[in-house]
Amino acid sequence: MKAFGKGVLLVLAVVVLTGVASGVALAAEKIGVIDPQRIMFNHPKFEETQKKIQQVVESKQDEAKMAIETESDNKKKADIYQKKREEAATEQNKLMEPLFKDVDLAMRAVAKAKGITLVLDKGMVFFGGEDITNDIIQELKKSASK
């Protein structure tokens, strides 16, 4: 019985020490938190890009309507509609990609300047972390004016 008790005690000691060590490693990380939606909405090119996306969506809707009107088979109508939706989504992704890249570069620049090693979505964090949302927005505005 004594040997069993010592073994359990040893395992508990290892678990506790591992937990403490990982806690120390985590404490060494400087964590930043962001509000990605607010950052994107404040991107200097966001409104212009949204207008372009709206134009693409409307164009694809018009194309779908015209193609569907000439088609009598409901299955083919559904296929046309789905194809146009996918085309619109592809165009939207192409238009948004430069904004995502800008945000990523701004986030990395701010994190590096502040010594932050980990950036998380603010909505996923219950407590803690330095909110760098405004700093990223300022970095985006500064980059856009160059």
N, CA, C and O atoms as a GROMACS GRO file, in nm:
protein
  584
    1MET      N    1   0.082  -0.119   0.000
    1MET     CA    2   0.000   0.000   0.000
    1MET      C    3   0.086   0.126   0.000
    1MET      O    4   0.053   0.225  -0.065
    2LYS      N    5   0.200   0.122   0.075
    2LYS     CA    6   0.287   0.238   0.082
    2LYS      C    7   0.346   0.272  -0.055
    2LYS      O    8   0.355   0.389  -0.090
    3ALA      N    9   0.386   0.172  -0.130
    3ALA     CA   10   0.446   0.195  -0.262
    3ALA      C   11   0.343   0.261  -0.354
    3ALA      O   12   0.377   0.350  -0.432
    4PHE      N   13   0.219   0.217  -0.346
    4PHE     CA   14   0.113   0.275  -0.428
    4PHE      C   15   0.093   0.422  -0.393
    4PHE      O   16   0.078   0.506  -0.482
    5GLY      N   17   0.092   0.454  -0.264
    5GLY     CA   18   0.075   0.591  -0.219
    5GLY      C   19   0.187   0.681  -0.264
    5GLY      O   20   0.163   0.796  -0.301
    6LYS      N   21   0.312   0.630  -0.263
    6LYS     CA   22   0.427   0.708  -0.309
    6LYS      C   23   0.418   0.734  -0.459
    6LYS      O   24   0.452   0.842  -0.506
    7GLY      N   25   0.372   0.633  -0.534
    7GLY     CA   26   0.357   0.648  -0.679
    7GLY      C   27   0.255   0.756  -0.713
    7GLY      O   28   0.277   0.838  -0.802
    8VAL      N   29   0.141   0.754  -0.641
    8VAL     CA   30   0.037   0.855  -0.665
    8VAL      C   31   0.090   0.993  -0.629
    8VAL      O   32   0.066   1.090  -0.700
    9LEU      N   33   0.161   1.001  -0.519
    9LEU     CA   34   0.218   1.128  -0.475
    9LEU      C   35   0.318   1.181  -0.579
    9LEU      O   36   0.321   1.301  -0.607
   10LEU      N   37   0.398   1.092  -0.636
   10LEU     CA   38   0.495   1.131  -0.738
   10LEU      C   39   0.424   1.184  -0.863
   10LEU      O   40   0.465   1.285  -0.920
   11VAL      N   41   0.318   1.114  -0.906
   11VAL     CA   42   0.242   1.158  -1.022
   11VAL      C   43   0.178   1.294  -0.997
   11VAL      O   44   0.182   1.381  -1.084
   12LEU      N   45   0.121   1.313  -0.879
   12LEU     CA   46   0.062   1.442  -0.844
   12LEU      C   47   0.166   1.553  -0.844
   12LEU      O   48   0.139   1.664  -0.890
   13ALA      N   49   0.283   1.523  -0.793
   13ALA     CA   50   0.390   1.624  -0.790
   13ALA      C   51   0.431   1.664  -0.932
   13ALA      O   52   0.452   1.782  -0.960
   14VAL      N   53   0.441   1.566  -1.021
   14VAL     CA   54   0.477   1.595  -1.160
   14VAL      C   55   0.368   1.680  -1.226
   14VAL      O   56   0.399   1.775  -1.297
   15VAL      N   57   0.241   1.645  -1.202
   15VAL     CA   58   0.130   1.720  -1.261
   15VAL      C   59   0.131   1.864  -1.210
   15VAL      O   60   0.113   1.957  -1.288
   16VAL      N   61   0.151   1.882  -1.082
   16VAL     CA   62   0.153   2.016  -1.024
   16VAL      C   63   0.270   2.097  -1.079
   16VAL      O   64   0.253   2.213  -1.116
   17LEU      N   65   0.388   2.037  -1.086
   17LEU     CA   66   0.505   2.107  -1.139
   17LEU      C   67   0.488   2.141  -1.286
   17LEU      O   68   0.529   2.249  -1.330
   18THR      N   69   0.428   2.051  -1.363
   18THR     CA   70   0.402   2.078  -1.504
   18THR      C   71   0.306   2.194  -1.517
   18THR      O   72   0.326   2.282  -1.601
   19GLY      N   73   0.202   2.195  -1.436
   19GLY     CA   74   0.104   2.304  -1.439
   19GLY      C   75   0.169   2.437  -1.402
   19GLY      O   76   0.141   2.540  -1.465
   20VAL      N   77   0.254   2.436  -1.302
   20VAL     CA   78   0.322   2.558  -1.261
   20VAL      C   79   0.416   2.605  -1.373
   20VAL      O   80   0.421   2.725  -1.403
   21ALA      N   81   0.488   2.512  -1.434
   21ALA     CA   82   0.580   2.549  -1.541
   21ALA      C   83   0.505   2.607  -1.661
   21ALA      O   84   0.549   2.706  -1.719
   22SER      N   85   0.392   2.546  -1.697
   22SER     CA   86   0.318   2.600  -1.810
   22SER      C   87   0.255   2.733  -1.773
   22SER      O   88   0.241   2.820  -1.859
   23GLY      N   89   0.217   2.752  -1.649
   23GLY     CA   90   0.164   2.880  -1.604
   23GLY      C   91   0.269   2.988  -1.611
   23GLY      O   92   0.240   3.102  -1.647
   24VAL      N   93   0.393   2.953  -1.577
   24VAL     CA   94   0.503   3.048  -1.584
   24VAL      C   95   0.530   3.084  -1.730
   24VAL      O   96   0.554   3.201  -1.762
   25ALA      N   97   0.525   2.984  -1.819
   25ALA     CA   98   0.548   3.010  -1.961
   25ALA      C   99   0.438   3.100  -2.016
   25ALA      O  100   0.465   3.191  -2.094
   26LEU      N  101   0.314   3.074  -1.976
   26LEU     CA  102   0.203   3.155  -2.022
   26LEU      C  103   0.214   3.297  -1.968
   26LEU      O  104   0.182   3.394  -2.038
   27ALA      N  105   0.261   3.310  -1.843
   27ALA     CA  106   0.275   3.442  -1.784
   27ALA      C  107   0.382   3.523  -1.858
   27ALA      O  108   0.376   3.646  -1.859
   28ALA      N  109   0.479   3.455  -1.919
   28ALA     CA  110   0.583   3.525  -1.993
   28ALA      C  111   0.530   3.581  -2.125
   28ALA      O  112   0.590   3.672  -2.183
   29GLU      N  113   0.419   3.527  -2.173
   29GLU     CA  114   0.358   3.576  -2.296
   29GLU      C  115   0.286   3.707  -2.268
   29GLU      O  116   0.216   3.720  -2.168
   30LYS      N  117   0.304   3.803  -2.355
   30LYS     CA  118   0.229   3.927  -2.345
   30LYS      C  119   0.115   3.914  -2.445
   30LYS      O  120   0.137   3.897  -2.564
   31ILE      N  121  -0.007   3.923  -2.395
   31ILE     CA  122  -0.125   3.894  -2.475
   31ILE      C  123  -0.197   4.022  -2.513
   31ILE      O  124  -0.224   4.108  -2.429
   32GLY      N  125  -0.228   4.033  -2.642
   32GLY     CA  126  -0.308   4.143  -2.693
   32GLY      C  127  -0.445   4.090  -2.733
   32GLY      O  128  -0.457   3.976  -2.777
   33VAL      N  129  -0.547   4.172  -2.718
   33VAL     CA  130  -0.681   4.134  -2.761
   33VAL      C  131  -0.731   4.240  -2.860
   33VAL      O  132  -0.696   4.357  -2.850
   34ILE      N  133  -0.812   4.194  -2.955
   34ILE     CA  134  -0.864   4.285  -3.057
   34ILE      C  135  -1.012   4.261  -3.082
   34ILE      O  136  -1.064   4.153  -3.052
   35ASP      N  137  -1.076   4.362  -3.136
   35ASP     CA  138  -1.214   4.352  -3.184
   35ASP      C  139  -1.204   4.353  -3.337
   35ASP      O  140  -1.203   4.461  -3.397
   36PRO      N  141  -1.198   4.235  -3.401
   36PRO     CA  142  -1.175   4.229  -3.545
   36PRO      C  143  -1.281   4.302  -3.627
   36PRO      O  144  -1.250   4.364  -3.729
   37GLN      N  145  -1.404   4.295  -3.584
   37GLN     CA  146  -1.513   4.360  -3.658
   37GLN      C  147  -1.494   4.512  -3.656
   37GLN      O  148  -1.509   4.578  -3.760
   38ARG      N  149  -1.463   4.567  -3.540
   38ARG     CA  150  -1.441   4.711  -3.530
   38ARG      C  151  -1.322   4.756  -3.614
   38ARG      O  152  -1.324   4.862  -3.676
   39ILE      N  153  -1.218   4.673  -3.614
   39ILE     CA  154  -1.100   4.705  -3.695
   39ILE      C  155  -1.138   4.709  -3.842
   39ILE      O  156  -1.104   4.803  -3.913
   40MET      N  157  -1.210   4.606  -3.888
   40MET     CA  158  -1.247   4.600  -4.030
   40MET      C  159  -1.338   4.716  -4.068
   40MET      O  160  -1.320   4.777  -4.172
   41PHE      N  161  -1.437   4.746  -3.984
   41PHE     CA  162  -1.529   4.856  -4.014
   41PHE      C  163  -1.459   4.991  -4.018
   41PHE      O  164  -1.507   5.084  -4.082
   42ASN      N  165  -1.345   5.002  -3.951
   42ASN     CA  166  -1.270   5.127  -3.949
   42ASN      C  167  -1.154   5.129  -4.048
   42ASN      O  168  -1.078   5.226  -4.053
   43HIS      N  169  -1.141   5.024  -4.126
   43HIS     CA  170  -1.037   5.022  -4.230
   43HIS      C  171  -1.067   5.134  -4.329
   43HIS      O  172  -1.181   5.149  -4.372
   44PRO      N  173  -0.967   5.213  -4.365
   44PRO     CA  174  -0.991   5.327  -4.455
   44PRO      C  175  -1.056   5.289  -4.589
   44PRO      O  176  -1.122   5.373  -4.651
   45LYS      N  177  -1.038   5.167  -4.635
   45LYS     CA  178  -1.093   5.126  -4.764
   45LYS      C  179  -1.219   5.040  -4.751
   45LYS      O  180  -1.268   4.987  -4.850
   46PHE      N  181  -1.270   5.025  -4.630
   46PHE     CA  182  -1.382   4.934  -4.608
   46PHE      C  183  -1.508   4.976  -4.684
   46PHE      O  184  -1.568   4.895  -4.754
   47GLU      N  185  -1.548   5.102  -4.671
   47GLU     CA  186  -1.672   5.148  -4.736
   47GLU      C  187  -1.663   5.136  -4.888
   47GLU      O  188  -1.757   5.090  -4.953
   48GLU      N  189  -1.550   5.176  -4.943
   48GLU     CA  190  -1.530   5.166  -5.088
   48GLU      C  191  -1.539   5.019  -5.134
   48GLU      O  192  -1.601   4.989  -5.236
   49THR      N  193  -1.478   4.931  -5.057
   49THR     CA  194  -1.482   4.788  -5.091
   49THR      C  195  -1.623   4.733  -5.079
   49THR      O  196  -1.665   4.652  -5.161
   50GLN      N  197  -1.697   4.777  -4.977
   50GLN     CA  198  -1.835   4.730  -4.962
   50GLN      C  199  -1.922   4.774  -5.079
   50GLN      O  200  -2.009   4.700  -5.123
   51LYS      N  201  -1.897   4.893  -5.130
   51LYS     CA  202  -1.972   4.941  -5.248
   51LYS      C  203  -1.942   4.853  -5.369
   51LYS      O  204  -2.033   4.818  -5.445
   52LYS      N  205  -1.816   4.819  -5.387
   52LYS     CA  206  -1.778   4.732  -5.499
   52LYS      C  207  -1.842   4.594  -5.484
   52LYS      O  208  -1.890   4.535  -5.581
   53ILE      N  209  -1.843   4.544  -5.362
   53ILE     CA  210  -1.904   4.413  -5.336
   53ILE      C  211  -2.053   4.418  -5.368
   53ILE      O  212  -2.108   4.327  -5.429
   54GLN      N  213  -2.119   4.526  -5.326
   54GLN     CA  214  -2.262   4.541  -5.353
   54GLN      C  215  -2.289   4.543  -5.503
   54GLN      O  216  -2.386   4.484  -5.550
   55GLN      N  217  -2.203   4.610  -5.579
   55GLN     CA  218  -2.218   4.614  -5.725
   55GLN      C  219  -2.203   4.474  -5.785
   55GLN      O  220  -2.278   4.436  -5.875
   56VAL      N  221  -2.106   4.399  -5.736
   56VAL     CA  222  -2.085   4.263  -5.785
   56VAL      C  223  -2.206   4.176  -5.754
   56VAL      O  224  -2.254   4.102  -5.840
   57VAL      N  225  -2.256   4.185  -5.632
   57VAL     CA  226  -2.372   4.105  -5.591
   57VAL      C  227  -2.493   4.139  -5.678
   57VAL      O  228  -2.562   4.050  -5.726
   58GLU      N  229  -2.517   4.267  -5.698
   58GLU     CA  230  -2.630   4.308  -5.782
   58GLU      C  231  -2.613   4.259  -5.926
   58GLU      O  232  -2.710   4.214  -5.988
   59SER      N  233  -2.493   4.267  -5.977
   59SER     CA  234  -2.466   4.220  -6.113
   59SER      C  235  -2.491   4.070  -6.124
   59SER      O  236  -2.554   4.025  -6.220
   60LYS      N  237  -2.444   3.994  -6.028
   60LYS     CA  238  -2.464   3.849  -6.030
   60LYS      C  239  -2.612   3.814  -6.013
   60LYS      O  240  -2.660   3.718  -6.073
   61GLN      N  241  -2.685   3.892  -5.933
   61GLN     CA  242  -2.829   3.870  -5.918
   61GLN      C  243  -2.901   3.896  -6.050
   61GLN      O  244  -2.989   3.820  -6.090
   62ASP      N  245  -2.862   4.003  -6.118
   62ASP     CA  246  -2.922   4.034  -6.248
   62ASP      C  247  -2.892   3.923  -6.349
   62ASP      O  248  -2.981   3.880  -6.423
   63GLU      N  249  -2.768   3.878  -6.351
   63GLU     CA  250  -2.731   3.769  -6.442
   63GLU      C  251  -2.814   3.643  -6.412
   63GLU      O  252  -2.861   3.576  -6.503
   64ALA      N  253  -2.830   3.614  -6.284
   64ALA     CA  254  -2.907   3.496  -6.245
   64ALA      C  255  -3.053   3.510  -6.287
   64ALA      O  256  -3.111   3.416  -6.341
   65LYS      N  257  -3.112   3.628  -6.264
   65LYS     CA  258  -3.252   3.651  -6.302
   65LYS      C  259  -3.273   3.631  -6.452
   65LYS      O  260  -3.367   3.564  -6.494
   66MET      N  261  -3.183   3.689  -6.531
   66MET     CA  262  -3.196   3.678  -6.677
   66MET      C  263  -3.182   3.532  -6.722
   66MET      O  264  -3.258   3.486  -6.807
   67ALA      N  265  -3.086   3.461  -6.664
   67ALA     CA  266  -3.066   3.321  -6.703
   67ALA      C  267  -3.181   3.233  -6.655
   67ALA      O  268  -3.221   3.140  -6.725
   68ILE      N  269  -3.235   3.261  -6.538
   68ILE     CA  270  -3.345   3.181  -6.483
   68ILE      C  271  -3.473   3.203  -6.562
   68ILE      O  272  -3.551   3.110  -6.583
   69GLU      N  273  -3.495   3.327  -6.606
   69GLU     CA  274  -3.616   3.358  -6.683
   69GLU      C  275  -3.625   3.278  -6.813
   69GLU      O  276  -3.735   3.245  -6.858
   70THR      N  277  -3.512   3.247  -6.871
   70THR     CA  278  -3.511   3.173  -6.998
   70THR      C  279  -3.515   3.022  -6.976
   70THR      O  280  -3.529   2.945  -7.071
   71GLU      N  281  -3.503   2.978  -6.850
   71GLU     CA  282  -3.498   2.835  -6.819
   71GLU      C  283  -3.632   2.787  -6.764
   71GLU      O  284  -3.696   2.857  -6.685
   72SER      N  285  -3.674   2.669  -6.805
   72SER     CA  286  -3.802   2.616  -6.757
   72SER      C  287  -3.780   2.506  -6.653
   72SER      O  288  -3.869   2.480  -6.571
   73ASP      N  289  -3.666   2.440  -6.654
   73ASP     CA  290  -3.637   2.332  -6.560
   73ASP      C  291  -3.597   2.390  -6.424
   73ASP      O  292  -3.500   2.464  -6.414
   74ASN      N  293  -3.671   2.354  -6.320
   74ASN     CA  294  -3.645   2.406  -6.185
   74ASN      C  295  -3.508   2.365  -6.132
   74ASN      O  296  -3.443   2.441  -6.061
   75LYS      N  297  -3.464   2.245  -6.168
   75LYS     CA  298  -3.330   2.200  -6.123
   75LYS      C  299  -3.222   2.289  -6.184
   75LYS      O  300  -3.128   2.329  -6.116
   76LYS      N  301  -3.237   2.319  -6.312
   76LYS     CA  302  -3.139   2.405  -6.379
   76LYS      C  303  -3.145   2.547  -6.323
   76LYS      O  304  -3.042   2.614  -6.312
   77LYS      N  305  -3.265   2.594  -6.288
   77LYS     CA  306  -3.278   2.727  -6.227
   77LYS      C  307  -3.201   2.732  -6.095
   77LYS      O  308  -3.130   2.828  -6.066
   78ALA      N  309  -3.218   2.626  -6.016
   78ALA     CA  310  -3.148   2.620  -5.887
   78ALA      C  311  -2.997   2.616  -5.908
   78ALA      O  312  -2.922   2.679  -5.833
   79ASP      N  313  -2.953   2.542  -6.008
   79ASP     CA  314  -2.810   2.535  -6.038
   79ASP      C  315  -2.755   2.671  -6.080
   79ASP      O  316  -2.646   2.710  -6.037
   80ILE      N  317  -2.830   2.742  -6.164
   80ILE     CA  318  -2.788   2.876  -6.208
   80ILE      C  319  -2.776   2.969  -6.088
   80ILE      O  320  -2.678   3.041  -6.073
   81TYR      N  321  -2.879   2.967  -6.003
   81TYR     CA  322  -2.880   3.053  -5.884
   81TYR      C  323  -2.758   3.023  -5.795
   81TYR      O  324  -2.689   3.114  -5.750
   82GLN      N  325  -2.733   2.894  -5.771
   82GLN     CA  326  -2.621   2.854  -5.686
   82GLN      C  327  -2.487   2.896  -5.747
   82GLN      O  328  -2.398   2.943  -5.677
   83LYS      N  329  -2.474   2.879  -5.878
   83LYS     CA  330  -2.350   2.916  -5.947
   83LYS      C  331  -2.324   3.066  -5.934
   83LYS      O  332  -2.211   3.107  -5.909
   84LYS      N  333  -2.427   3.147  -5.950
   84LYS     CA  334  -2.411   3.292  -5.941
   84LYS      C  335  -2.377   3.335  -5.798
   84LYS      O  336  -2.300   3.428  -5.776
   85ARG      N  337  -2.436   3.266  -5.700
   85ARG     CA  338  -2.402   3.295  -5.560
   85ARG      C  339  -2.256   3.265  -5.533
   85ARG      O  340  -2.187   3.343  -5.466
   86GLU      N  341  -2.208   3.152  -5.585
   86GLU     CA  342  -2.068   3.115  -5.566
   86GLU      C  343  -1.975   3.214  -5.635
   86GLU      O  344  -1.870   3.250  -5.580
   87GLU      N  345  -2.012   3.259  -5.754
   87GLU     CA  346  -1.932   3.359  -5.825
   87GLU      C  347  -1.925   3.489  -5.745
   87GLU      O  348  -1.819   3.551  -5.734
   88ALA      N  349  -2.038   3.530  -5.689
   88ALA     CA  350  -2.041   3.652  -5.608
   88ALA      C  351  -1.952   3.637  -5.484
   88ALA      O  352  -1.880   3.729  -5.447
   89ALA      N  353  -1.959   3.520  -5.421
   89ALA     CA  354  -1.877   3.496  -5.302
   89ALA      C  355  -1.728   3.498  -5.336
   89ALA      O  356  -1.647   3.551  -5.260
   90THR      N  357  -1.692   3.441  -5.450
   90THR     CA  358  -1.553   3.442  -5.494
   90THR      C  359  -1.504   3.584  -5.518
   90THR      O  360  -1.394   3.621  -5.477
   91GLU      N  361  -1.587   3.664  -5.583
   91GLU     CA  362  -1.550   3.804  -5.608
   91GLU      C  363  -1.538   3.882  -5.476
   91GLU      O  364  -1.448   3.964  -5.460
   92GLN      N  365  -1.630   3.855  -5.384
   92GLN     CA  366  -1.624   3.921  -5.254
   92GLN      C  367  -1.493   3.888  -5.184
   92GLN      O  368  -1.428   3.977  -5.130
   93ASN      N  369  -1.455   3.763  -5.185
   93ASN     CA  370  -1.329   3.723  -5.122
   93ASN      C  371  -1.210   3.793  -5.187
   93ASN      O  372  -1.118   3.837  -5.117
   94LYS      N  373  -1.211   3.804  -5.319
   94LYS     CA  374  -1.102   3.872  -5.390
   94LYS      C  375  -1.094   4.019  -5.350
   94LYS      O  376  -0.985   4.074  -5.332
   95LEU      N  377  -1.210   4.083  -5.336
   95LEU     CA  378  -1.212   4.225  -5.300
   95LEU      C  379  -1.171   4.248  -5.154
   95LEU      O  380  -1.109   4.350  -5.122
   96MET      N  381  -1.205   4.155  -5.066
   96MET     CA  382  -1.174   4.170  -4.923
   96MET      C  383  -1.031   4.130  -4.888
   96MET      O  384  -0.977   4.175  -4.787
   97GLU      N  385  -0.969   4.048  -4.970
   97GLU     CA  386  -0.836   3.996  -4.940
   97GLU      C  387  -0.733   4.106  -4.910
   97GLU      O  388  -0.659   4.093  -4.813
   98PRO      N  389  -0.726   4.214  -4.990
   98PRO     CA  390  -0.628   4.319  -4.956
   98PRO      C  391  -0.654   4.384  -4.819
   98PRO      O  392  -0.560   4.423  -4.750
   99LEU      N  393  -0.781   4.394  -4.780
   99LEU     CA  394  -0.812   4.452  -4.649
   99LEU      C  395  -0.766   4.360  -4.538
   99LEU      O  396  -0.710   4.405  -4.438
  100PHE      N  397  -0.789   4.228  -4.555
  100PHE     CA  398  -0.742   4.132  -4.455
  100PHE      C  399  -0.590   4.137  -4.442
  100PHE      O  400  -0.536   4.127  -4.332
  101LYS      N  401  -0.523   4.152  -4.556
  101LYS     CA  402  -0.376   4.160  -4.555
  101LYS      C  403  -0.331   4.286  -4.481
  101LYS      O  404  -0.238   4.282  -4.401
  102ASP      N  405  -0.397   4.398  -4.510
  102ASP     CA  406  -0.363   4.524  -4.440
  102ASP      C  407  -0.381   4.510  -4.289
  102ASP      O  408  -0.295   4.553  -4.211
  103VAL      N  409  -0.491   4.449  -4.248
  103VAL     CA  410  -0.518   4.432  -4.104
  103VAL      C  411  -0.411   4.342  -4.042
  103VAL      O  412  -0.361   4.370  -3.933
  104ASP      N  413  -0.377   4.235  -4.112
  104ASP     CA  414  -0.275   4.144  -4.060
  104ASP      C  415  -0.141   4.216  -4.042
  104ASP      O  416  -0.076   4.201  -3.939
  105LEU      N  417  -0.101   4.293  -4.142
  105LEU     CA  418   0.026   4.367  -4.133
  105LEU      C  419   0.022   4.470  -4.020
  105LEU      O  420   0.119   4.484  -3.946
  106ALA      N  421  -0.089   4.541  -4.008
  106ALA     CA  422  -0.102   4.642  -3.901
  106ALA      C  423  -0.099   4.575  -3.763
  106ALA      O  424  -0.036   4.626  -3.670
  107MET      N  425  -0.168   4.462  -3.752
  107MET     CA  426  -0.171   4.390  -3.624
  107MET      C  427  -0.030   4.343  -3.587
  107MET      O  428   0.012   4.355  -3.472
  108ARG      N  429   0.042   4.291  -3.684
  108ARG     CA  430   0.178   4.244  -3.656
  108ARG      C  431   0.270   4.360  -3.618
  108ARG      O  432   0.354   4.346  -3.529
  109ALA      N  433   0.255   4.473  -3.685
  109ALA     CA  434   0.339   4.590  -3.653
  109ALA      C  435   0.312   4.640  -3.512
  109ALA      O  436   0.405   4.668  -3.436
  110VAL      N  437   0.184   4.649  -3.476
  110VAL     CA  438   0.148   4.697  -3.342
  110VAL      C  439   0.196   4.597  -3.237
  110VAL      O  440   0.253   4.636  -3.135
  111ALA      N  441   0.172   4.470  -3.261
  111ALA     CA  442   0.213   4.367  -3.164
  111ALA      C  443   0.364   4.370  -3.144
  111ALA      O  444   0.412   4.362  -3.031
  112LYS      N  445   0.438   4.382  -3.252
  112LYS     CA  446   0.584   4.386  -3.241
  112LYS      C  447   0.629   4.509  -3.163
  112LYS      O  448   0.716   4.500  -3.076
  113ALA      N  449   0.570   4.624  -3.194
  113ALA     CA  450   0.608   4.749  -3.125
  113ALA      C  451   0.577   4.743  -2.976
  113ALA      O  452   0.648   4.804  -2.895
  114LYS      N  453   0.473   4.671  -2.939
  114LYS     CA  454   0.433   4.663  -2.798
  114LYS      C  455   0.488   4.540  -2.728
  114LYS      O  456   0.462   4.519  -2.609
  115GLY      N  457   0.563   4.456  -2.800
  115GLY     CA  458   0.619   4.336  -2.739
  115GLY      C  459   0.514   4.229  -2.711
  115GLY      O  460   0.531   4.146  -2.621
  116ILE      N  461   0.406   4.231  -2.788
  116ILE     CA  462   0.298   4.134  -2.769
  116ILE      C  463   0.331   4.010  -2.852
  116ILE      O  464   0.365   4.020  -2.970
  117THR      N  465   0.320   3.894  -2.788
  117THR     CA  466   0.355   3.769  -2.856
  117THR      C  467   0.234   3.686  -2.895
  117THR      O  468   0.246   3.589  -2.970
  118LEU      N  469   0.117   3.724  -2.847
  118LEU     CA  470  -0.005   3.649  -2.877
  118LEU      C  471  -0.121   3.747  -2.888
  118LEU      O  472  -0.141   3.829  -2.799
  119VAL      N  473  -0.197   3.739  -2.998
  119VAL     CA  474  -0.312   3.826  -3.018
  119VAL      C  475  -0.435   3.738  -3.032
  119VAL      O  476  -0.437   3.644  -3.111
  120LEU      N  477  -0.538   3.770  -2.954
  120LEU     CA  478  -0.662   3.692  -2.953
  120LEU      C  479  -0.782   3.781  -2.981
  120LEU      O  480  -0.778   3.902  -2.957
  121ASP      N  481  -0.887   3.720  -3.031
  121ASP     CA  482  -1.015   3.788  -3.050
  121ASP      C  483  -1.072   3.822  -2.913
  121ASP      O  484  -1.085   3.734  -2.827
  122LYS      N  485  -1.104   3.947  -2.892
  122LYS     CA  486  -1.156   3.996  -2.764
  122LYS      C  487  -1.279   3.918  -2.719
  122LYS      O  488  -1.299   3.897  -2.599
  123GLY      N  489  -1.361   3.876  -2.815
  123GLY     CA  490  -1.483   3.802  -2.782
  123GLY      C  491  -1.456   3.664  -2.726
  123GLY      O  492  -1.546   3.602  -2.668
  124MET      N  493  -1.335   3.614  -2.742
  124MET     CA  494  -1.300   3.480  -2.694
  124MET      C  495  -1.227   3.484  -2.561
  124MET      O  496  -1.192   3.379  -2.506
  125VAL      N  497  -1.203   3.603  -2.508
  125VAL     CA  498  -1.126   3.619  -2.385
  125VAL      C  499  -1.218   3.669  -2.275
  125VAL      O  500  -1.287   3.770  -2.291
  126PHE      N  501  -1.219   3.598  -2.163
  126PHE     CA  502  -1.304   3.638  -2.051
  126PHE      C  503  -1.241   3.750  -1.970
  126PHE      O  504  -1.311   3.838  -1.919
  127PHE      N  505  -1.109   3.747  -1.959
  127PHE     CA  506  -1.043   3.843  -1.872
  127PHE      C  507  -0.898   3.858  -1.917
  127PHE      O  508  -0.833   3.761  -1.955
  128GLY      N  509  -0.849   3.980  -1.912
  128GLY     CA  510  -0.707   4.005  -1.934
  128GLY      C  511  -0.672   4.039  -2.077
  128GLY      O  512  -0.758   4.044  -2.165
  129GLY      N  513  -0.546   4.063  -2.096
  129GLY     CA  514  -0.495   4.100  -2.227
  129GLY      C  515  -0.503   4.250  -2.248
  129GLY      O  516  -0.589   4.318  -2.193
  130GLU      N  517  -0.411   4.300  -2.328
  130GLU     CA  518  -0.408   4.443  -2.360
  130GLU      C  519  -0.486   4.466  -2.489
  130GLU      O  520  -0.454   4.407  -2.592
  131ASP      N  521  -0.587   4.551  -2.483
  131ASP     CA  522  -0.668   4.579  -2.602
  131ASP      C  523  -0.588   4.669  -2.695
  131ASP      O  524  -0.556   4.783  -2.661
  132ILE      N  525  -0.557   4.616  -2.814
  132ILE     CA  526  -0.478   4.693  -2.911
  132ILE      C  527  -0.561   4.730  -3.034
  132ILE      O  528  -0.506   4.767  -3.138
  133THR      N  529  -0.692   4.720  -3.023
  133THR     CA  530  -0.781   4.751  -3.134
  133THR      C  531  -0.757   4.891  -3.189
  133THR      O  532  -0.736   4.908  -3.309
  134ASN      N  533  -0.760   4.991  -3.102
  134ASN     CA  534  -0.742   5.130  -3.148
  134ASN      C  535  -0.605   5.153  -3.210
  134ASN      O  536  -0.591   5.230  -3.304
  135ASP      N  537  -0.504   5.086  -3.156
  135ASP     CA  538  -0.368   5.100  -3.210
  135ASP      C  539  -0.362   5.046  -3.353
  135ASP      O  540  -0.296   5.103  -3.440
  136ILE      N  541  -0.432   4.935  -3.377
  136ILE     CA  542  -0.433   4.877  -3.512
  136ILE      C  543  -0.508   4.968  -3.608
  136ILE      O  544  -0.465   4.987  -3.722
  137ILE      N  545  -0.619   5.025  -3.563
  137ILE     CA  546  -0.696   5.118  -3.647
  137ILE      C  547  -0.608   5.237  -3.684
  137ILE      O  548  -0.607   5.280  -3.800
  138GLN      N  549  -0.534   5.291  -3.587
  138GLN     CA  550  -0.444   5.404  -3.615
  138GLN      C  551  -0.334   5.363  -3.712
  138GLN      O  552  -0.298   5.442  -3.800
  139GLU      N  553  -0.283   5.243  -3.698
  139GLU     CA  554  -0.179   5.194  -3.789
  139GLU      C  555  -0.234   5.180  -3.931
  139GLU      O  556  -0.165   5.213  -4.028
  140LEU      N  557  -0.356   5.133  -3.944
  140LEU     CA  558  -0.420   5.121  -4.077
  140LEU      C  559  -0.436   5.260  -4.141
  140LEU      O  560  -0.410   5.277  -4.260
  141LYS      N  561  -0.480   5.357  -4.062
  141LYS     CA  562  -0.498   5.493  -4.115
  141LYS      C  563  -0.364   5.552  -4.156
  141LYS      O  564  -0.353   5.620  -4.259
  142LYS      N  565  -0.262   5.527  -4.074
  142LYS     CA  566  -0.129   5.578  -4.105
  142LYS      C  567  -0.077   5.514  -4.233
  142LYS      O  568  -0.019   5.584  -4.317
  143SER      N  569  -0.096   5.385  -4.250
  143SER     CA  570  -0.050   5.315  -4.370
  143SER      C  571  -0.125   5.360  -4.493
  143SER      O  572  -0.067   5.368  -4.601
  144ALA      N  573  -0.254   5.390  -4.478
  144ALA     CA  574  -0.336   5.433  -4.592
  144ALA      C  575  -0.296   5.570  -4.642
  144ALA      O  576  -0.313   5.601  -4.760
  145SER      N  577  -0.244   5.653  -4.553
  145SER     CA  578  -0.207   5.790  -4.592
  145SER      C  579  -0.070   5.796  -4.660
  145SER      O  580  -0.030   5.902  -4.708
  146LYS      N  581   0.001   5.685  -4.663
  146LYS     CA  582   0.135   5.684  -4.727
  146LYS      C  583   0.124   5.677  -4.876
  146LYS      O  584   0.225   5.675  -4.946
   0.00000   0.00000   0.00000
